[in-house]
Amino acid sequence: MHKKLYLRKYAQTRQWFNNIVNIGLTPDLSFEEARRVQIFNVMGMMGLLISTIFVIIHFSNDRVTLGLLNVVTMLSTGTVVIANYKHSYYFGQLAVSIALSIVFTATSFLYHDGMEFYLLLLTALMATIMKRSWFLRTLSIINCIIFLVLIKRSAEFYTPTPGNIYFVNLVLLVMFYLVFFRYSGKINRLYLANIEERNHQLRQQQARLIEQTEELEISNRKLAVLNSTKEKLFSILAHDVRSPIAGLKTSLDLLNEKALSRETFTELSHELSSQLDQLQDSMDNLLKWSNRQMTGIELQPQKIMIASLIADTIGLLQYNLANKNISINTSFDTDAMIYADPDHIKLVMRNLISNAIKFSYAGSKIDLLVEHRDSLVHFSVIDKGIGMKKDVIDKLFNEAAVTSQRGTSNEKGTGMGLKISREFAEKNGGQILIQCEPGTGCVFTLTLPVAASSQVVLPE
């Protein structure tokens, strides 16, 4: 019970002391100004308390002049606290410096009571804590000169104070120095800790800012590439989409106006059909690309036989094969299973085989090969067409480049097919490998993960 009471009293006293220390503090004060106010509040309250005691002692012992000088000390130390409360910080420092300089000089000169040492304490306060001004600097120099004079003087105008008073003054001087340096050191440590914390926060903010700047630069580069790609795609669409549709419309208009015979229209329809097939592939790639840009690639993987995907893809490209009289040779394990999104893989296969047809010569052949290697299935499309140089291959998957070569029969494309194919392959855990030689053909290989035996085959 007594312990709790003691702790409560201690907490109340500590709170009361903190309230005194923080008199006059405002949020807009700098650390140096706040430290100055706190130290002067402490020194002012101690000076007020001690000078009050000495006023009582000296008046009780008929030392009226010394008592009056202590009254001045009491008023000046109280003034500095009141000035801080009124936010007149410099006025309080100025008033207490002048008053105490006069009092310490007078009491030491008249009574030889050791107060000359307080001039040094006051000079230390003016040099380290008080606001820098020419007046206070001058006053501190004057105090130092007075101290040297008082140390050497021998004359006394009044009866010296008793030795115990001299001793008490020196003890109080030491106490003031201890309080001054201890509290000043504590505030400095808090200040350094605060600076370190702010520096730490600034370093974190700087790191976040650098990271955000890098992310912004990456986003800007991606946006620039995307805008460039879109501009090129719109340019391609403006030409390649309009041509086959315009040709078909013109042919139909001529047929309806009976300016074109059915036999001639039938001959033209083969060419128009070829152009529309190319247009369909191009539009499919562009739609997939647009969807990826807006929503990203969403996977719906399942366990599926690769043979069925190849068969579906070849079926879609029969007209292209027949139009150039190109044969397909297949060699693969019909039971090979992969785990991937079938729609994505069909698009990749269609692009790879379409490219092989596009760059193969009429009457040639294309080989489709499936090999099971460790945990991957390798699907290869091998043609004997015009091939590609290394610099052309390097541009195939470059996001900043949208280029399309014409095929052996002047076929057109958007240049987006292989880019989409690579992204879909990578999202499904695979990749596309290329081996080409100019004039001898290319080998495009799609690698995909083998389906685990525990994975369920879903219906197509």
VMD Tcl script that draws the C-alpha trace (Angstrom):
set ca {
  {0.00 0.00 0.00}
  {2.79 2.42 0.98}
  {4.75 1.41 -2.10}
  {1.81 2.22 -4.40}
  {1.33 5.56 -2.64}
  {5.03 6.31 -3.07}
  {4.93 5.43 -6.75}
  {1.84 7.58 -7.28}
  {3.48 10.55 -5.54}
  {6.63 10.01 -7.57}
  {4.64 9.96 -10.82}
  {2.75 13.11 -9.83}
  {6.00 14.91 -8.90}
  {7.61 13.83 -12.17}
  {4.60 15.06 -14.11}
  {4.66 18.37 -12.23}
  {8.37 18.78 -12.99}
  {7.83 18.00 -16.69}
  {5.04 20.57 -16.82}
  {7.42 23.19 -15.44}
  {10.21 22.17 -17.79}
  {7.94 22.48 -20.83}
  {6.48 25.90 -19.96}
  {6.33 28.04 -23.12}
  {7.04 25.26 -25.61}
  {5.17 25.43 -28.93}
  {5.21 23.01 -31.88}
  {6.79 25.61 -34.21}
  {9.95 25.95 -32.09}
  {13.15 24.45 -33.50}
  {15.02 21.90 -31.41}
  {17.65 24.47 -30.41}
  {15.01 26.96 -29.28}
  {13.04 24.27 -27.43}
  {16.20 23.07 -25.66}
  {17.01 26.65 -24.66}
  {13.52 27.18 -23.21}
  {13.59 23.91 -21.24}
  {17.01 24.55 -19.72}
  {16.09 28.10 -18.71}
  {12.86 26.84 -17.16}
  {14.86 24.41 -15.00}
  {17.51 26.97 -14.10}
  {14.86 29.63 -13.48}
  {12.84 27.48 -11.07}
  {15.98 26.38 -9.20}
  {17.21 29.98 -9.02}
  {13.79 31.18 -7.83}
  {13.69 28.56 -5.08}
  {17.25 29.09 -3.85}
  {17.17 32.90 -4.03}
  {13.92 32.90 -2.05}
  {15.61 30.87 0.67}
  {18.56 33.27 0.75}
  {16.26 36.29 0.91}
  {14.74 34.85 4.08}
  {18.16 33.98 5.54}
  {19.75 37.35 4.83}
  {16.82 39.46 6.05}
  {16.67 37.30 9.18}
  {20.34 38.08 9.84}
  {20.02 41.83 9.16}
  {21.98 41.64 5.90}
  {19.47 43.93 4.19}
  {21.58 44.95 1.19}
  {22.44 41.33 0.42}
  {18.82 40.39 0.92}
  {17.69 43.05 -1.55}
  {20.21 41.80 -4.10}
  {18.79 38.31 -3.64}
  {15.32 39.75 -4.22}
  {16.59 41.01 -7.57}
  {17.93 37.51 -8.28}
  {14.58 35.99 -7.30}
  {12.65 38.39 -9.55}
  {14.98 37.93 -12.53}
  {14.88 34.10 -12.39}
  {11.11 34.26 -12.07}
  {10.99 36.69 -14.99}
  {12.70 34.24 -17.35}
  {10.03 31.59 -16.65}
  {7.21 34.12 -17.11}
  {8.85 35.39 -20.34}
  {9.02 31.83 -21.65}
  {5.35 31.36 -20.79}
  {4.55 34.56 -22.71}
  {6.77 33.34 -25.60}
  {9.05 36.37 -25.10}
  {12.07 34.10 -25.03}
  {14.84 36.55 -25.89}
  {13.52 39.20 -23.52}
  {13.66 36.73 -20.62}
  {17.25 35.71 -21.48}
  {18.27 39.34 -21.83}
  {16.64 40.38 -18.55}
  {18.09 37.53 -16.49}
  {21.57 37.98 -18.01}
  {21.73 41.70 -17.16}
  {20.17 41.33 -13.71}
  {22.30 38.38 -12.63}
  {25.50 39.93 -14.00}
  {24.85 43.00 -11.83}
  {23.82 41.01 -8.74}
  {26.71 38.48 -8.91}
  {29.23 41.29 -9.44}
  {27.79 43.40 -6.60}
  {27.52 40.62 -4.01}
  {30.99 39.32 -4.75}
  {32.49 42.80 -4.71}
  {30.70 43.91 -1.54}
  {30.59 40.71 0.51}
  {33.27 38.40 -0.88}
  {30.76 35.50 -0.84}
  {32.02 33.50 -3.87}
  {29.38 34.79 -6.27}
  {32.11 35.68 -8.79}
  {32.07 31.99 -9.80}
  {28.42 32.36 -10.76}
  {29.57 34.88 -13.36}
  {31.40 31.99 -15.04}
  {28.22 29.88 -14.93}
  {26.26 32.74 -16.44}
  {28.93 33.23 -19.11}
  {28.76 29.49 -19.95}
  {24.99 29.77 -20.35}
  {25.33 32.80 -22.61}
  {28.01 31.10 -24.72}
  {26.29 27.70 -25.13}
  {22.56 28.03 -24.58}
  {21.34 31.58 -25.04}
  {20.42 33.04 -28.39}
  {23.45 34.41 -30.20}
  {23.50 38.22 -30.21}
  {26.17 40.89 -30.14}
  {24.90 42.22 -26.80}
  {25.11 38.87 -24.99}
  {28.53 38.17 -26.49}
  {29.75 41.53 -25.24}
  {28.21 40.93 -21.80}
  {29.91 37.52 -21.53}
  {33.30 39.11 -22.27}
  {32.66 41.82 -19.66}
  {31.71 39.16 -17.08}
  {34.97 37.29 -17.72}
  {36.96 40.50 -17.17}
  {35.00 41.26 -13.98}
  {35.66 37.70 -12.74}
  {39.42 38.18 -13.13}
  {39.23 41.52 -11.31}
  {37.15 40.10 -8.45}
  {39.49 37.13 -8.00}
  {42.45 39.49 -7.44}
  {40.76 42.20 -5.36}
  {41.40 42.41 -1.59}
  {39.26 45.33 -0.38}
  {35.87 44.65 1.24}
  {33.12 47.23 1.75}
  {30.95 45.15 4.06}
  {31.63 42.49 6.56}
  {32.19 39.28 4.60}
  {29.46 36.70 4.79}
  {30.03 33.83 7.18}
  {32.16 30.97 5.86}
  {29.19 28.62 5.76}
  {27.43 30.98 3.33}
  {30.50 31.02 1.11}
  {30.61 27.23 1.25}
  {26.89 26.94 0.50}
  {27.28 29.23 -2.51}
  {30.07 27.06 -3.88}
  {28.02 23.88 -3.31}
  {25.05 25.45 -5.07}
  {27.37 26.49 -7.89}
  {28.47 22.88 -8.33}
  {24.84 21.78 -8.23}
  {23.94 24.29 -10.92}
  {26.78 23.08 -13.08}
  {25.73 19.44 -12.58}
  {22.09 20.16 -13.37}
  {23.05 22.32 -16.32}
  {25.37 19.80 -17.93}
  {23.27 16.76 -17.03}
  {20.03 18.18 -18.36}
  {21.72 19.73 -21.37}
  {23.37 16.38 -22.12}
  {20.05 14.57 -21.76}
  {18.36 16.96 -24.20}
  {21.29 16.62 -26.60}
  {21.02 12.82 -26.46}
  {17.31 13.04 -27.17}
  {18.08 15.42 -30.00}
  {20.69 13.07 -31.49}
  {18.28 10.14 -31.14}
  {15.59 12.23 -32.82}
  {17.99 13.16 -35.63}
  {18.99 9.51 -36.06}
  {15.34 8.47 -36.20}
  {14.58 11.20 -38.74}
  {17.63 10.21 -40.78}
  {16.43 6.61 -40.68}
  {12.98 7.69 -41.83}
  {14.54 9.86 -44.55}
  {16.66 6.93 -45.74}
  {13.57 4.74 -45.85}
  {11.64 7.44 -47.71}
  {14.56 7.89 -50.08}
  {14.72 4.14 -50.70}
  {10.96 4.05 -51.32}
  {11.27 7.10 -53.58}
  {14.08 5.47 -55.57}
  {12.05 2.27 -55.83}
  {8.96 4.20 -56.93}
  {11.06 6.19 -59.41}
  {12.49 2.98 -60.87}
  {9.01 1.46 -61.07}
  {7.75 4.64 -62.72}
  {10.60 4.58 -65.23}
  {9.88 0.93 -66.01}
  {6.17 1.72 -66.38}
  {6.98 4.68 -68.63}
  {9.22 2.53 -70.80}
  {6.55 -0.16 -71.02}
  {3.94 2.48 -71.81}
  {6.16 3.97 -74.52}
  {6.69 0.51 -76.03}
  {2.98 -0.24 -75.78}
  {2.01 3.04 -77.43}
  {4.54 2.44 -80.19}
  {3.21 -1.07 -80.67}
  {-0.37 0.15 -80.82}
  {0.51 2.79 -83.40}
  {2.18 0.18 -85.59}
  {-0.71 -2.22 -85.15}
  {-3.27 0.40 -86.12}
  {-1.16 1.17 -89.17}
  {-1.10 -2.52 -90.07}
  {-4.83 -2.88 -89.50}
  {-5.58 0.20 -91.57}
  {-3.90 -1.46 -94.55}
  {-4.23 -5.23 -94.11}
  {-7.80 -5.37 -92.85}
  {-9.14 -2.94 -95.44}
  {-7.61 -4.67 -98.47}
  {-9.29 -8.13 -98.31}
  {-12.61 -6.66 -97.17}
  {-12.52 -4.06 -99.93}
  {-11.65 -6.77 -102.47}
  {-14.51 -8.97 -101.30}
  {-16.99 -6.08 -101.34}
  {-15.91 -5.02 -104.82}
  {-16.24 -8.57 -106.14}
  {-19.69 -8.97 -104.57}
  {-20.82 -5.59 -105.96}
  {-19.65 -6.59 -109.46}
  {-21.37 -9.94 -109.12}
  {-24.64 -8.35 -107.99}
  {-24.49 -5.87 -110.85}
  {-23.83 -8.81 -113.20}
  {-20.62 -7.11 -114.29}
  {-18.73 -10.21 -113.17}
  {-19.50 -13.74 -114.28}
  {-19.87 -16.50 -111.77}
  {-16.92 -18.33 -113.33}
  {-14.66 -15.30 -112.87}
  {-15.99 -14.78 -109.35}
  {-15.24 -18.42 -108.55}
  {-11.66 -17.92 -109.67}
  {-11.34 -14.75 -107.59}
  {-12.94 -16.39 -104.56}
  {-9.92 -18.62 -104.02}
  {-7.66 -15.60 -103.70}
  {-10.20 -13.76 -101.54}
  {-10.61 -16.81 -99.31}
  {-6.85 -16.99 -98.83}
  {-6.75 -13.32 -97.91}
  {-9.63 -13.73 -95.48}
  {-7.92 -16.72 -93.85}
  {-4.84 -14.60 -93.29}
  {-7.04 -11.81 -91.99}
  {-8.76 -14.21 -89.60}
  {-5.42 -15.37 -88.18}
  {-4.26 -11.78 -87.85}
  {-7.47 -10.69 -86.11}
  {-7.30 -13.67 -83.76}
  {-3.75 -12.74 -82.74}
  {-4.68 -9.08 -82.33}
  {-7.71 -9.87 -80.22}
  {-5.65 -12.15 -78.00}
  {-2.99 -9.45 -77.69}
  {-5.59 -6.79 -76.84}
  {-7.21 -9.01 -74.24}
  {-3.82 -9.70 -72.66}
  {-3.07 -5.96 -72.48}
  {-6.38 -5.23 -70.75}
  {-6.90 -8.22 -68.45}
  {-3.68 -10.20 -68.48}
  {-3.32 -13.88 -69.31}
  {-5.75 -16.07 -67.39}
  {-4.83 -19.75 -67.31}
  {-7.23 -22.68 -67.25}
  {-4.77 -25.56 -67.46}
  {-5.81 -29.18 -67.79}
  {-4.38 -32.56 -68.67}
  {-4.79 -33.15 -72.39}
  {-3.30 -35.25 -75.20}
  {-1.07 -33.15 -77.43}
  {-2.10 -35.22 -80.47}
  {-5.67 -33.91 -80.30}
  {-4.44 -30.30 -80.23}
  {-2.22 -30.90 -83.25}
  {-5.06 -32.55 -85.16}
  {-7.41 -29.64 -84.45}
  {-4.80 -27.13 -85.54}
  {-3.99 -28.93 -88.80}
  {-7.71 -29.11 -89.55}
  {-7.99 -25.32 -89.28}
  {-5.08 -24.84 -91.71}
  {-6.12 -27.30 -94.42}
  {-6.97 -24.57 -96.90}
  {-3.60 -22.85 -96.40}
  {-1.81 -26.17 -96.93}
  {-3.85 -27.02 -100.01}
  {-3.43 -23.54 -101.48}
  {0.38 -23.96 -101.52}
  {0.31 -27.73 -102.07}
  {2.27 -28.31 -98.84}
  {2.15 -31.70 -97.11}
  {2.40 -32.34 -93.37}
  {4.45 -35.24 -92.03}
  {3.83 -36.13 -88.38}
  {5.92 -38.23 -86.03}
  {4.89 -38.38 -82.40}
  {3.54 -40.49 -79.58}
  {-0.23 -40.22 -79.76}
  {-0.46 -40.85 -76.00}
  {1.79 -37.94 -74.97}
  {0.01 -35.85 -72.34}
  {0.65 -32.23 -71.39}
  {-0.70 -29.99 -68.64}
  {-1.61 -26.61 -70.11}
  {-4.44 -24.36 -71.26}
  {-5.67 -25.96 -74.53}
  {-6.90 -22.67 -76.04}
  {-3.51 -21.06 -75.48}
  {-1.60 -24.02 -76.92}
  {-3.86 -24.21 -79.98}
  {-3.11 -20.57 -80.73}
  {0.64 -21.17 -80.30}
  {0.55 -24.24 -82.55}
  {-1.52 -22.44 -85.18}
  {0.97 -19.57 -85.25}
  {3.98 -21.88 -85.52}
  {2.46 -24.01 -88.30}
  {1.02 -20.93 -90.08}
  {4.48 -19.35 -90.11}
  {5.98 -22.57 -91.47}
  {3.37 -22.58 -94.27}
  {3.88 -18.88 -94.94}
  {7.64 -19.18 -95.42}
  {7.68 -22.59 -97.12}
  {7.81 -22.96 -100.89}
  {4.82 -24.33 -102.78}
  {4.98 -28.11 -103.12}
  {7.32 -28.55 -100.11}
  {6.64 -30.37 -96.85}
  {6.52 -29.55 -93.13}
  {7.48 -32.03 -90.42}
  {5.74 -32.07 -87.02}
  {7.72 -33.91 -84.36}
  {6.79 -34.64 -80.74}
  {9.45 -35.89 -78.30}
  {9.18 -36.72 -74.63}
  {12.31 -35.47 -72.79}
  {12.40 -35.83 -69.02}
  {9.57 -33.65 -67.62}
  {8.92 -31.80 -70.91}
  {7.21 -32.52 -74.21}
  {8.95 -30.97 -77.24}
  {6.67 -30.09 -80.15}
  {8.77 -29.11 -83.20}
  {7.65 -27.57 -86.51}
  {10.31 -28.12 -89.19}
  {10.14 -26.45 -92.59}
  {12.43 -26.23 -95.62}
  {11.55 -22.66 -96.44}
  {13.46 -19.41 -96.80}
  {14.83 -19.44 -93.23}
  {15.91 -16.35 -91.28}
  {19.05 -14.50 -90.35}
  {20.06 -14.09 -86.69}
  {19.23 -10.36 -86.58}
  {15.71 -11.14 -87.82}
  {15.30 -13.85 -85.17}
  {16.41 -11.39 -82.46}
  {13.58 -9.03 -83.46}
  {10.85 -11.68 -83.36}
  {10.28 -11.42 -79.59}
  {11.27 -7.77 -79.19}
  {8.35 -5.84 -77.66}
  {9.55 -2.61 -79.25}
  {9.60 -4.08 -82.77}
  {6.48 -4.97 -84.74}
  {7.73 -6.29 -88.05}
  {6.27 -8.75 -90.50}
  {7.95 -10.35 -93.48}
  {5.97 -11.37 -96.50}
  {5.73 -15.08 -97.21}
  {6.82 -16.99 -100.28}
  {3.40 -16.26 -101.87}
  {3.39 -12.65 -100.71}
  {1.36 -13.48 -97.57}
  {1.02 -10.71 -94.99}
  {0.88 -10.72 -91.21}
  {0.84 -8.39 -88.19}
  {4.10 -9.49 -86.61}
  {2.29 -10.19 -83.34}
  {1.80 -13.97 -83.69}
  {5.13 -15.12 -82.30}
  {5.09 -12.53 -79.51}
  {1.71 -13.76 -78.31}
  {2.87 -17.37 -78.74}
  {5.95 -16.85 -76.60}
  {3.96 -15.24 -73.77}
  {1.34 -17.99 -73.83}
  {4.05 -20.66 -73.87}
  {5.85 -19.12 -70.89}
  {2.62 -18.67 -68.92}
  {1.97 -22.39 -69.41}
  {5.40 -23.35 -68.09}
  {7.12 -23.74 -71.46}
  {9.12 -21.79 -74.02}
  {9.74 -21.46 -77.76}
  {13.15 -22.36 -79.20}
  {14.28 -21.31 -82.68}
  {16.90 -22.72 -85.03}
  {17.12 -21.14 -88.48}
  {19.51 -20.96 -91.41}
  {18.92 -18.59 -94.34}
  {17.84 -20.53 -97.39}
  {17.44 -23.90 -95.63}
  {14.44 -23.40 -93.34}
  {13.63 -23.18 -89.63}
  {12.85 -25.37 -86.65}
  {10.43 -23.87 -84.10}
  {10.16 -25.95 -80.92}
  {7.46 -25.51 -78.28}
  {8.29 -27.08 -74.90}
  {5.49 -27.87 -72.44}
  {5.35 -29.63 -69.06}
  {4.36 -33.29 -69.05}
  {1.09 -33.96 -67.25}
  {1.49 -35.76 -63.91}
  {-0.34 -39.03 -63.48}
  {-2.31 -37.58 -60.55}
  {-3.77 -34.77 -62.67}
  {-7.31 -35.33 -63.94}
  {-8.15 -35.23 -67.63}
  {-10.88 -32.64 -68.13}
  {-13.34 -32.76 -71.04}
  {-12.48 -30.52 -73.97}
}
mol new
graphics top color blue
foreach p $ca { graphics top sphere $p radius 0.5 }
foreach p [lrange $ca 0 end-1] q [lrange $ca 1 end] { graphics top cylinder $p $q radius 0.2 }
display resetview
